Amino acid sequence: MRITVDQDACIGSGQCVLSSPEVFDQRDADGVVVLLQDSPEPGLREDVHEAARICPALAITLTPP
């Protein structure tokens, strides 16, 4: 799985960070998503899928490898 984030679409709700803090973070200045890993290990995939599913701005895209 490959992850991309649309920082322009992000509204800074932080749901992704709560779901998968190993993969997502937020900028201190404005709360916009920061991607820490674009290809997470298999053990994190379920959390990443949840983060993408609950993102209110739909700013997270998951694609197959």
ROGU-521362 format. One record per residue: z, x negated, y of N, C-alpha, C in turn. Coordinates in pm, whole numbers, plus 50000, padded with zeros to 5 digits. Layout:
((Z, X, Y), (Z, X, Y), (Z, X, Y))
...
REM end
This chain:
((50000, 49915, 49883), (50000, 50000, 50000), (50000, 49911, 50124))
((49924, 49954, 50221), (49921, 49886, 50351), (49967, 49985, 50457))
((50050, 49938, 50550), (50105, 50023, 50654), (50046, 49982, 50788))
((50009, 50082, 50866), (49974, 50057, 51006), (50052, 50156, 51091))
((50085, 50116, 51212), (50154, 50205, 51304), (50076, 50214, 51434))
((50081, 50331, 51494), (50016, 50354, 51623), (50126, 50356, 51729))
((50146, 50242, 51793), (50252, 50233, 51892), (50227, 50323, 52013))
((50101, 50354, 52041), (50070, 50444, 52152), (50112, 50588, 52122))
((50108, 50625, 51994), (50146, 50761, 51954), (50297, 50775, 51934))
((50363, 50666, 51903), (50507, 50668, 51872), (50587, 50726, 51989))
((50681, 50814, 51955), (50768, 50873, 52058), (50910, 50817, 52053))
((50933, 50719, 51964), (51062, 50653, 51959), (51175, 50733, 51899))
((51144, 50823, 51807), (51251, 50905, 51747), (51339, 50825, 51652))
((51287, 50716, 51595), (51367, 50631, 51509), (51382, 50677, 51366))
((51314, 50784, 51328), (51325, 50834, 51191), (51277, 50731, 51089))
((51175, 50655, 51125), (51123, 50553, 51034), (51227, 50444, 51008))
((51299, 50405, 51112), (51401, 50302, 51097), (51515, 50352, 51010))
((51552, 50476, 51026), (51658, 50534, 50943), (51614, 50544, 50798))
((51487, 50571, 50773), (51436, 50585, 50637), (51412, 50451, 50569))
((51365, 50354, 50645), (51327, 50225, 50585), (51348, 50110, 50684))
((51473, 50070, 50705), (51503, 49966, 50803), (51450, 49828, 50765))
((51415, 49809, 50639), (51357, 49681, 50597), (51213, 49667, 50643))
((51148, 49779, 50672), (51006, 49780, 50706), (50982, 49811, 50853))
((51067, 49893, 50913), (51047, 49937, 51051), (51165, 49900, 51140))
((51135, 49875, 51265), (51237, 49853, 51367), (51187, 49919, 51494))
((51264, 49911, 51601), (51225, 49967, 51729), (51242, 49863, 51838))
((51152, 49867, 51937), (51167, 49779, 52053), (51289, 49823, 52132))
((51363, 49727, 52181), (51484, 49757, 52259), (51451, 49829, 52389))
((51343, 49791, 52453), (51309, 49845, 52585), (51276, 49993, 52585))
((51201, 50038, 52483), (51154, 50177, 52487), (51164, 50252, 52355))
((51212, 50188, 52250), (51229, 50255, 52122), (51104, 50270, 52039))
((50993, 50214, 52083), (50867, 50226, 52008), (50877, 50145, 51880))
((50815, 50198, 51775), (50819, 50137, 51642), (50762, 49995, 51642))
((50827, 49911, 51562), (50780, 49775, 51535), (50772, 49762, 51383))
((50658, 49719, 51334), (50638, 49703, 51191), (50685, 49565, 51149))
((50781, 49559, 51057), (50835, 49433, 51009), (50758, 49381, 50888))
((50703, 49472, 50808), (50627, 49436, 50688), (50509, 49531, 50677))
((50388, 49480, 50664), (50275, 49571, 50650), (50237, 49597, 50504))
((50295, 49520, 50411), (50274, 49540, 50268), (50407, 49527, 50195))
((50488, 49632, 50196), (50623, 49621, 50138), (50621, 49609, 49986))
((50727, 49553, 49934), (50742, 49541, 49789), (50754, 49680, 49728))
((50722, 49692, 49599), (50723, 49824, 49533), (50854, 49901, 49547))
((50967, 49833, 49551), (51095, 49901, 49560), (51118, 49973, 49692))
((51038, 49942, 49793), (51053, 50006, 49924), (50953, 50118, 49948))
((50860, 50134, 49859), (50750, 50228, 49884), (50794, 50373, 49900))
((50890, 50416, 49822), (50937, 50555, 49834), (50995, 50581, 49973))
((51073, 50486, 50024), (51131, 50500, 50158), (51022, 50499, 50266))
((50919, 50416, 50247), (50810, 50409, 50344), (50731, 50540, 50345))
((50707, 50597, 50227), (50639, 50726, 50221), (50720, 50833, 50293))
((50850, 50830, 50277), (50937, 50927, 50346), (50930, 50906, 50497))
((50932, 50781, 50541), (50922, 50752, 50684), (50793, 50807, 50742))
((50682, 50787, 50673), (50553, 50838, 50721), (50552, 50990, 50722))
((50611, 51050, 50621), (50613, 51196, 50610), (50693, 51262, 50722))
((50805, 51201, 50761), (50892, 51266, 50860), (50866, 51220, 51003))
((50773, 51128, 51024), (50745, 51082, 51160), (50692, 51198, 51244))
((50763, 51238, 51350), (50720, 51354, 51429), (50590, 51330, 51505))
((50556, 51205, 51529), (50433, 51173, 51604), (50316, 51138, 51510))
((50342, 51136, 51379), (50241, 51095, 51281), (50182, 50959, 51317))
((50270, 50868, 51356), (50227, 50735, 51401), (50219, 50631, 51290))
((50253, 50672, 51167), (50252, 50580, 51053), (50141, 50620, 50958))
((50055, 50525, 50925), (49945, 50549, 50831), (49964, 50459, 50711))
((49950, 50518, 50592), (49959, 50442, 50467), (49824, 50445, 50400))
((49778, 50330, 50355), (49650, 50320, 50284), (49670, 50240, 50157))
((49590, 50272, 50054), (49600, 50193, 49930), (49561, 50047, 49955))
((49606, 49958, 49869), (49575, 49815, 49888), (49426, 49785, 49877))
REM end
